[in-house]
Amino acid sequence: MKNRRYGTFHMIRYIEHINTWIGKTVAWLSFALVLLICTDVALRYAFSFSKAGFYELEWHLFAALFLLGAAYTLSYDRHVRVDVFYGRFSNRTKAWVNLIGTCIFLLPFCFVVFYTSLPFVSDSFEIMESSPDPGGLPYRFIIKSTIPIGFALLLLQGLAEILKSLKTILNTTSDNA
């Protein structure tokens, strides 16, 4: 039994390590996004210069930041939650809420988005999709590929959250693993 707990603990740590590395890496996109927006605004107001590529790159960076950082946010329990009652619950009750919510809502949603986005991304790769706007960005399929990647990472983090909730419910801790 001890080996099974040890394996579960390592699986949680491995998933969270991957999502933490990706989350910390894509967090730098927020810095790039701020610089890009400031440059875009300065060029637009100081020189009346603007390109569709700037706008598109802004939403590409935001989309990548959001999609690839969502699992990291969940792993640190920093996601949006209506906290009217949850904050008053015991750790075991919180674990039950997290377990049920993850199984009923998060995992099915992640699976549906992942599964339905694959043809969307595949079609984009096949036609080497680029922006239809003059001056827009090429290689739109790259940003579209962050959809299934981001939801796969979120799905993996959801599995880790289920395992953590089960450990709490069964009153096991990482110290005993």
Number of C-alpha atoms within 10 A of each C-alpha: 6 9 9 10 16 13 12 18 18 14 15 19 13 13 20 23 14 15 24 18 13 17 22 12 13 19 17 11 18 15 10 14 18 12 13 17 15 12 12 18 16 14 14 13 10 9 9 9 11 15 14 14 15 18 15 17 17 19 13 20 18 16 17 23 22 20 20 26 23 20 28 26 18 17 21 10 11 10 11 8 8 7 8 7 8 14 10 10 11 10 15 16 15 18 22 17 15 20 22 14 14 20 16 11 11 19 21 13 15 20 16 12 16 19 14 12 18 16 11 15 20 14 12 18 17 9 10 13 17 15 15 10 11 9 13 17 18 13 15 19 20 17 15 21 18 20 21 23 17 23 25 20 23 27 21 20 26 24 20 21 23 22 18 21 24 17 19 18 16 11 11 14 12 13 5 9 16
